[in-house]
Structure formats: C-alpha cells, structure tokens
Amino acid sequence: MIDKQKLDSQLMLDEGLRLKPYTDQYGNLTIGVGRNLDSNPLTEAEEEVIGHDARTLPITLAQALLLLHNDEMKAYNDLENNFPWFDGLDDVRARVMIDLTFNMGIEKMLGFQSFLKLMEEGLFAQAGQDLAGTAWYKEVGQRGPRLVYMVETGEDYVS
C-alpha cells in the first residue's frame, strides 16, 4: 500500500508547489505541483471544480492538491496497466516509480527498458545504477540522487 502522504510530500519536494501559472524551464505552462497544462490540460471535471482553466488565474492549495492526486492516480494506473509486477513493489520503490512516471509520463518511462527489467527482477542496486546513468538523471538535479538512493535501499531519502 502506498503512503499517499509521503508521496504528496515527495512530489512537492521534487516538483515544487506554485499556485499561479508559470512557464517551466522547458517552456511549458505549469501550475500546482508540476501540472503541465500544455500536455495535460485540466479535464472538464477539474475545470468545473476550479472554475477556470488555470492558464491565467491562480488556484488554491486545495485545488492544487486535487490536481496532484488526479495526476498521482493517473501515474499509478499507467504503471499498473503496463507492469504487472508493479503492485509487488514495496512502498518506497513504488513511490519512485510513480515519481518517475509523474515526471516524464508513461511513454518516456517505457523507454527505460533496462531499468524496468532490473526493477522487475528485484535487482535494485543495479536498477539504481542504471537510472543514474540516464540523461534524465543529469537533468533533474537532486531528484536523481534521491530516487536512486530510494531504489537501491528501499528506504526514504533523508537529507
């Protein structure tokens, strides 16, 4: 079972929390906890709850958490649908998988074939080293070492 409070905190640490729309380092309009509004605009239901499309107006903390939880559930479902072994992971490593999928999307995640094979086989030290050798790792700052540590040890990262 995934500790949702820890997952929320982990993603807020990795993505940040901004209640006003902003342009991220890649030129994407973003809001809340890393919600890329260009590739992942609000659904009709989300827009109805928020009252606008979040592209020009701020949102509340409660609304940011709603979007976060919807995005976490999407990542979780994508992982469950693509990797039958995902549900067998411990909480820490499952949160790493959700974090990665949340960050890059399932399509890019599917490209991490050697990492995924090592995770499936339970070869976590090797999986961590494989992840550390990716271009993704070089782009994400402290997120990379945190997630590698979590994969390798099965323990939460403590700074």
Secondary structure, 3 states (H helix, E strand, C coil): CCCHHHHHHHHHHHHCCEEEEEECCCCCEEEECCEECCCCCCCHHHHHHHCCCCCCCCCCHHHHHHHHHHHHHHHHHHHHHHCCCHHHCCHHHHHHHHHHHHHHHHHHHHCCHHHHHHHHCCCHHHHHHHHHCCHHHHHCCCHHHHHHHHHHHCCCCCC
